[in-house]
Amino acid sequence: MNRTFRNRLFSLHTWLGLHLSIFFTFMFLTGAVLVIGIEVESIARPEIWTTIAKEDRTASFAEIHDGIKTAHPESAVFVIEKYPAPWFADRTFGRTGWGENISFWTDPATGAVVYETRDGGFRDILRDLHDTFLTTKRPIFILISATSVLLLYQIVSGLITYRRFWKGFFRWPKRSGGFRSWAGATHRLTALWAAPLLILIAITSFYFMLGGLGIEGTTPKPQPAAARDTALPAGFSSGTIEQAEASALAAMPGLEPLVMVLPGDPSGAIEFAGPLTGFAEMIGWGSVSVDPVTFEILGAFTPNDAGGLARWKTLMNTLHYGTWGGALSLGLWVLSGFVATGVALTGALVFAGRLAPEATQYGPLRRIWRGLGLSRWIYLLIVLGILLTAYQRFGPGSYPRAGVFPTDAPAAVAYLILPAPLRRDTPLDVEMLIGEPGITAASIAIDGGAEQPVELVRNGEKAQASFRITPNDTANQITARLTKPDGAEKTVTFRLGQPIW
């Protein structure tokens, strides 16, 4: 290859490496930890760890649903995930009676609830930090994913300019040549070790960028379910789940359902998904959607039914997150991620040690900072933006106001607004929005206690009331009596449930 061309590649490689070194260090480090984020988050949660063999994890979706409803009868269940990992109990994503998103962890053999965790934990925050700098905005996700092109260039140009690179896999850096020699040798060595992972990360990140741009391919959609008034039909129970699962297995023999999704709207279906005989799990799962009223099959799809880029989605996720080989691949991805972090750091040290002779009076970090030029101010703006976003998302008043609907009347009659989550022995101000027309007086009783009047603020035919409760270890049931001028009364009941924390 022409020496001039090689030198130009190297110059651009060096310039990009310096200006992107902090960014790539951050991305590689957070990515490595994110691979085992849920494990790190759960170190102090022995209740959710298990050694039960897969064949002994016999709790059905119906039993898990019953276990959750027994422990938290006012809760809502969204997604049940059996066997999320060999070392974890089954996990269900749902919502408490007071409107807080939550995960219920259940015993894989009995379905009983063993632990509860809130959303927005370490893994969720780290994922948002890694993907979008906490903003959760699609344009930011696209921009971050687009750096996969620059990463791929760095890999290819580095291999081209490192002549006979295949001889350097075990060329250990020596201190005897001084700091500059050691930094360069360490950079080349770690780059060779991390290259396989970095190539996969670059390819999969580019795929994610295409998805962010809306280039996703096609995925089959089930038919809508028969019309009904509520997301879950009247009389919904564990028997409904059992019958729906039987219909799904009859429609797709060879399906091993590991995930069940309950309908979230009146036209939704119960969906079962999992590995399918004849298809590698890295290619995708099969899925069946069942009408929760008629048990009619609304859609039964194999991985082959996806079209275009959608057919590669499972494979890309598996390769990017290192889930293709269980604990072994997770460990390999974490180790390689830390090595990749070393690549970015040593690349910047190469600049500090060899490419900035005019700044020899400064230390390595100072040289790197000076060498960044204008881009250092971009980094500062990014950090300030992250801090501001973190304050908005997690600072005072960041909890989203939750709505609580009555258990014995339509939400149009009245519903509650909670500005904060339910916490044991922590006073909570509650708003009651009354949609029933003509209400002129209201009172509430908590857990069957004495009624106390509440002051109404009228807004046309509607009204609003405010009151305070102090949650305790009871059902925290609020019974509201709404009265019209002619003495007619309507009673509505809200069940917040027992505080978990």
C-alpha positions in Angstrom: 0.0 0.0 0.0 1.2 3.5 -0.8 3.1 5.0 2.1 1.6 8.4 1.6 -1.9 6.9 1.7 -1.0 5.0 4.8 0.3 8.1 6.5 -2.9 10.0 5.7 -4.9 7.2 7.2 -2.8 7.3 10.3 -3.0 11.0 10.7 -6.8 10.9 10.5 -6.9 7.9 12.8 -4.8 9.9 15.3 -6.9 13.0 15.1 -10.2 11.2 15.4 -8.8 9.0 18.2 -7.8 12.0 20.3 -11.1 13.9 19.8 -13.3 10.9 20.4 -11.2 9.2 23.1 -13.3 10.5 26.0 -16.5 9.7 24.2 -15.4 6.1 23.3 -14.0 5.6 26.8 -17.4 6.5 28.3 -19.3 4.4 25.8 -17.1 1.3 26.2 -17.1 1.5 30.0 -20.8 2.0 30.4 -21.5 -0.6 27.8 -19.3 -3.2 29.6 -21.1 -2.6 32.9 -24.5 -2.5 31.2 -24.0 -6.1 30.0 -24.3 -7.2 33.6 -26.2 -4.2 34.8 -29.1 -6.1 36.3 -26.7 -8.4 38.1 -24.8 -5.5 39.5 -28.0 -3.8 40.6 -29.2 -7.0 42.3 -26.1 -7.9 44.3 -27.9 -6.9 47.5 -31.1 -8.7 46.5 -30.6 -12.4 47.4 -34.3 -13.0 47.2 -34.3 -12.9 43.4 -31.3 -15.1 42.8 -32.0 -18.8 42.3 -30.2 -22.1 41.6 -33.3 -23.9 40.4 -32.7 -25.9 37.3 -34.7 -25.0 34.2 -36.6 -28.3 34.2 -37.7 -27.5 37.8 -39.0 -24.1 37.0 -42.6 -25.3 36.7 -44.6 -22.2 37.6 -47.1 -21.5 34.8 -48.1 -18.0 33.7 -51.4 -18.5 35.4 -49.7 -19.5 38.7 -47.5 -16.5 38.5 -50.4 -14.2 37.8 -52.3 -15.7 40.8 -49.2 -15.3 43.0 -49.0 -11.6 42.2 -52.7 -11.0 42.7 -52.6 -12.8 46.0 -49.8 -10.6 47.3 -51.0 -7.4 45.6 -54.6 -7.8 44.6 -54.9 -4.2 43.4 -51.9 -4.4 41.1 -52.0 -4.6 37.3 -49.9 -7.1 35.4 -48.4 -6.2 32.0 -45.6 -8.7 31.0 -44.6 -12.0 32.6 -41.1 -13.1 31.8 -40.2 -16.7 32.8 -36.5 -17.6 32.9 -35.0 -14.1 32.3 -31.7 -15.6 33.2 -30.7 -19.0 34.7 -29.7 -17.3 37.9 -32.8 -15.1 38.4 -36.4 -15.7 39.6 -39.2 -15.1 37.1 -39.9 -11.4 36.5 -43.2 -9.6 35.9 -43.6 -6.0 34.8 -46.6 -4.4 36.3 -48.1 -1.5 38.2 -49.1 -1.0 41.8 -52.5 0.2 42.9 -51.1 3.7 43.4 -49.9 3.8 39.8 -46.1 3.2 40.2 -44.4 0.9 37.7 -42.8 -2.0 39.3 -41.3 -5.5 38.8 -42.6 -8.4 40.7 -40.1 -11.3 41.2 -41.8 -14.7 41.7 -40.6 -18.2 42.7 -40.0 -20.2 39.5 -41.5 -23.3 41.1 -44.6 -21.9 42.9 -45.3 -18.5 41.4 -45.3 -16.8 44.8 -43.9 -13.2 45.0 -40.5 -13.2 46.6 -39.4 -9.6 45.9 -40.4 -6.3 44.3 -38.3 -3.7 42.7 -39.0 -0.2 41.4 -38.3 1.1 37.9 -35.5 3.5 37.3 -32.8 1.5 39.0 -29.1 1.3 38.3 -29.5 -0.6 35.0 -32.3 1.6 33.7 -30.3 4.8 34.4 -27.1 3.4 33.0 -28.9 2.2 29.8 -30.4 5.7 29.2 -27.0 7.2 29.9 -25.3 4.9 27.4 -28.0 5.2 24.7 -29.1 8.9 24.9 -27.1 10.7 27.7 -30.3 10.3 29.8 -32.5 12.3 27.4 -34.3 9.3 25.9 -34.6 11.4 22.7 -34.5 9.6 19.4 -32.2 12.2 17.7 -29.6 11.8 20.4 -29.8 8.0 20.0 -29.3 8.3 16.3 -26.3 10.6 16.7 -24.7 8.3 19.2 -25.3 5.3 17.1 -23.9 7.1 14.0 -20.5 7.2 15.7 -20.4 3.4 14.8 -19.1 4.6 11.3 -16.2 6.4 13.0 -15.5 3.5 15.2 -15.4 1.1 12.2 -13.0 3.5 10.5 -10.8 3.6 13.5 -10.6 -0.2 13.6 -9.9 -0.6 9.9 -7.4 2.2 9.6 -5.6 1.0 12.7 -5.2 -2.5 11.3 -4.0 -1.1 8.0 -1.4 1.2 9.5 -0.2 -1.4 12.0 1.8 -3.4 9.6 1.7 -7.2 10.1 -0.7 -6.7 13.0 -1.3 -10.4 13.3 2.2 -10.8 14.8 1.3 -8.4 17.7 -1.4 -10.3 19.6 1.1 -11.4 22.2 3.7 -8.6 22.0 3.6 -7.4 25.6 4.5 -3.7 26.2 7.9 -3.0 27.7 8.5 -0.2 30.2 12.2 0.0 29.2 11.4 2.1 26.2 9.9 4.9 28.2 6.3 6.2 28.5 5.8 6.9 24.8 6.9 3.5 23.7 4.8 1.8 26.4 1.7 3.8 25.6 1.9 2.9 21.9 2.6 -0.8 22.5 -0.3 -1.0 25.0 -2.7 0.7 22.6 -1.8 -1.6 19.8 -2.1 -4.7 22.0 -5.4 -3.8 23.5 -6.8 -2.8 20.1 -6.0 -6.2 18.7 -7.6 -8.0 21.6 -10.7 -5.8 21.5 -11.0 -5.7 17.7 -13.5 -8.6 17.3 -15.9 -7.1 19.8 -15.5 -3.6 18.5 -16.2 -4.7 14.9 -19.5 -6.4 16.2 -20.3 -3.3 18.2 -19.8 -1.0 15.2 -22.0 -3.2 13.0 -24.8 -3.7 15.5 -24.8 0.0 16.4 -25.1 1.0 12.8 -28.1 -1.4 12.6 -29.6 0.4 15.6 -29.0 3.7 13.9 -31.0 2.5 10.9 -33.8 1.5 13.2 -33.7 5.0 14.8 -34.1 6.5 11.4 -37.2 4.4 10.8 -35.5 1.8 8.5 -36.8 -1.2 10.4 -38.1 -3.7 8.0 -41.5 -5.3 8.5 -43.0 -7.3 11.3 -46.3 -9.1 11.1 -49.2 -7.7 13.1 -52.0 -9.8 14.7 -55.7 -9.0 13.9 -57.5 -6.9 16.5 -59.5 -8.8 19.2 -63.3 -8.7 19.4 -64.5 -5.3 20.7 -64.9 -5.1 24.5 -65.2 -2.3 27.1 -61.9 -2.8 29.0 -58.4 -4.0 28.3 -59.0 -7.2 30.4 -62.4 -8.7 29.8 -64.9 -9.1 32.6 -64.2 -12.3 34.6 -60.5 -12.4 33.6 -58.7 -14.9 35.7 -55.9 -17.5 35.7 -58.3 -19.8 33.9 -58.4 -17.3 31.1 -54.6 -17.4 30.9 -54.6 -21.2 30.9 -57.1 -21.5 28.1 -55.4 -18.8 26.0 -52.0 -20.6 26.4 -53.6 -23.9 25.4 -54.9 -22.3 22.3 -51.5 -20.8 21.5 -49.7 -24.1 21.9 -52.3 -25.9 19.7 -51.8 -23.2 17.0 -48.0 -23.4 17.1 -46.7 -26.8 18.2 -43.0 -26.6 19.3 -43.4 -23.2 20.9 -41.9 -22.9 24.4 -43.6 -19.7 25.8 -41.3 -17.8 28.0 -43.0 -14.4 27.8 -46.7 -13.5 28.1 -48.0 -10.0 27.3 -51.4 -9.1 28.6 -53.6 -6.7 26.5 -53.2 -3.0 27.3 -56.3 -1.7 25.5 -59.8 -3.0 24.6 -58.6 -4.4 21.2 -55.5 -6.0 22.5 -54.7 -9.7 22.6 -52.8 -12.1 25.0 -49.5 -12.7 23.3 -47.2 -15.7 24.0 -43.6 -15.7 22.8 -40.6 -18.0 23.1 -38.2 -20.3 21.4 -39.6 -22.4 18.6 -38.5 -25.8 17.5 -36.6 -25.6 14.2 -35.3 -22.1 14.8 -32.1 -21.0 16.6 -32.8 -18.6 19.4 -30.3 -16.1 17.9 -32.6 -15.9 14.9 -35.7 -15.1 16.8 -38.7 -16.5 18.7 -42.1 -17.6 17.7 -45.2 -15.7 18.9 -48.9 -16.3 19.0 -51.7 -13.8 19.8 -55.0 -15.0 21.3 -58.3 -13.2 21.8 -58.9 -13.1 25.6 -62.7 -13.5 25.1 -63.2 -15.9 22.2 -59.7 -17.6 22.4 -59.5 -17.2 18.6 -55.9 -17.1 17.2 -55.3 -13.6 16.0 -51.8 -14.2 14.7 -49.2 -17.0 14.8 -45.7 -15.9 13.5 -42.3 -17.5 13.2 -39.0 -15.7 12.7 -39.3 -16.2 9.0 -42.4 -13.9 8.9 -40.3 -10.8 9.6 -39.1 -9.0 6.6 -36.1 -6.8 5.7 -34.0 -5.5 8.5 -36.5 -6.8 11.1 -35.4 -10.3 10.4 -31.9 -9.4 11.8 -33.2 -7.7 15.0 -32.8 -10.6 17.4 -29.3 -11.5 16.1 -28.2 -7.9 16.4 -29.4 -7.6 19.9 -27.8 -10.9 20.9 -24.5 -9.9 19.5 -24.5 -6.4 20.8 -25.4 -7.4 24.4 -23.5 -10.6 24.5 -26.4 -12.8 25.4 -25.6 -15.5 22.8 -23.8 -17.9 25.2 -25.2 -17.3 28.7 -22.8 -16.5 31.5 -19.7 -17.3 29.3 -20.6 -14.8 26.6 -21.6 -12.1 29.2 -18.3 -12.5 30.9 -16.4 -12.4 27.6 -18.3 -9.2 26.6 -17.6 -7.5 29.9 -13.9 -8.4 29.8 -13.6 -7.3 26.2 -15.5 -4.1 27.0 -13.0 -3.2 29.7 -10.2 -3.9 27.2 -11.9 -1.6 24.7 -12.0 1.1 27.3 -8.2 0.6 27.6 -7.9 1.1 23.9 -9.6 4.5 24.1 -7.6 5.6 27.1 -4.2 4.4 25.7 -5.0 6.0 22.4 -5.2 9.4 24.1 -2.0 8.6 26.1 -0.3 8.0 22.7 -1.0 11.6 21.9 0.1 12.7 25.3 3.4 10.8 25.1 4.4 11.1 21.4 2.3 13.6 19.4 2.5 16.7 21.6 6.2 17.4 22.0 5.4 21.1 22.3 3.6 20.4 25.6 6.2 18.3 27.3 6.1 20.6 30.4 2.6 19.3 31.1 1.5 16.0 32.4 -0.4 13.4 30.2 -3.9 14.5 31.2 -3.1 18.2 30.7 -1.6 17.4 27.3 -4.7 15.5 26.3 -7.0 18.3 27.5 -5.0 20.9 25.5 -4.9 18.6 22.5 -8.7 18.4 22.4 -8.9 21.9 21.2 -12.5 23.2 20.7 -13.9 19.7 21.2 -13.1 20.0 25.0 -15.8 22.6 25.3 -18.3 20.3 23.5 -17.5 17.7 26.1 -18.2 20.2 28.9 -21.5 21.1 27.3 -22.4 17.4 27.1 -21.6 16.9 30.8 -23.6 20.0 31.7 -26.5 18.7 29.6 -26.4 15.3 31.3 -26.4 16.9 34.7 -29.4 19.1 33.8 -31.3 16.2 32.4 -30.5 14.1 35.5 -31.9 16.9 37.7 -35.1 17.1 35.6 -35.6 13.3 35.6 -34.6 12.5 39.2 -34.7 15.8 41.1 -37.5 17.1 43.3 -40.9 16.9 41.6 -39.7 14.5 39.0 -42.2 11.7 39.9 -44.9 11.6 37.2 -48.4 12.2 38.6 -50.2 8.9 38.7 -53.9 8.3 38.2 -55.9 5.8 40.3 -59.2 4.6 39.0 -62.1 3.3 41.1 -62.7 -0.5 41.6 -66.4 -0.3 41.4 -67.3 2.5 39.0 -66.1 3.9 35.7 -63.2 6.4 35.7 -65.6 9.0 34.3 -67.3 9.2 37.7 -64.2 10.0 39.7 -60.5 9.2 39.9 -57.5 10.1 42.0 -54.3 11.9 41.2 -51.2 11.1 43.3 -48.3 13.5 43.0 -45.9 11.1 44.8 -45.6 7.4 45.3 -47.2 5.6 48.2 -44.6 5.2 51.0 -45.2 3.7 54.5 -46.0 6.4 57.1 -45.3 9.2 54.7 -48.2 11.7 54.4 -49.5 11.9 50.8 -51.7 14.7 49.4 -54.3 13.3 47.1 -56.5 15.0 44.5 -59.9 13.6 43.5 -61.3 14.7 40.2 -65.0 14.2 40.0 -66.6 13.9 36.5 -70.1 12.9 37.7 -72.2 16.0 37.0 -74.1 17.8 39.7 -72.0 16.7 42.7 -72.2 19.4 45.5 -70.8 17.5 48.5 -68.3 14.7 49.1 -66.8 12.8 52.0 -64.2 10.1 52.3 -63.5 7.2 54.6 -60.1 5.5 54.8 -60.1 1.7 55.5 -63.7 1.8 56.7 -63.0 4.5 59.3 -65.1 7.5 60.1 -66.2 9.7 57.2 -64.7 13.1 56.8 -66.0 15.8 54.5 -63.8 17.3 51.8 -64.1 20.7 50.3 -65.1 20.8 46.6 -63.9 23.2 44.0 -66.4 23.3 41.2 -65.5 23.6 37.5 -68.7 23.7 35.6 -70.4 20.3 35.9 -67.2 18.8 37.3 -65.5 19.2 40.7 -62.2 18.7 42.4 -61.3 17.8 46.0 -58.1 17.5 47.9 -57.2 15.6 51.1 -54.3 14.0 52.8 -53.7 10.4 53.9 -50.9 8.7 55.8 -50.4 5.2 54.3 -50.0 2.3 56.7 -49.8 -1.5 56.4 -53.4 -1.9 55.3 -55.3 -1.9 52.0 -55.3 1.9 52.1 -58.8 1.8 50.7 -60.5 5.1 50.1 -64.2 5.2 49.9 -65.7 8.4 48.5 -69.4 9.3 49.0 -70.6 11.8 46.3 -73.8 13.7 47.0 -76.1 15.6 44.7 -78.5 18.5 45.7 -81.5 16.1 45.7 -79.8 13.8 48.2 -78.9 11.2 45.6 -75.6 9.5 46.4 -72.9 7.6 44.5 -70.2 5.7 46.3 -66.8 5.0 44.6 -64.0 2.9 46.1 -60.3 3.3 45.4 -57.8 0.6 46.6 -54.2 1.9 46.7 -52.9 -1.3 48.4 -50.3 -1.9 51.1 -47.1 0.0 50.8 -44.2 -2.1 49.7 -41.5 0.4 51.0 
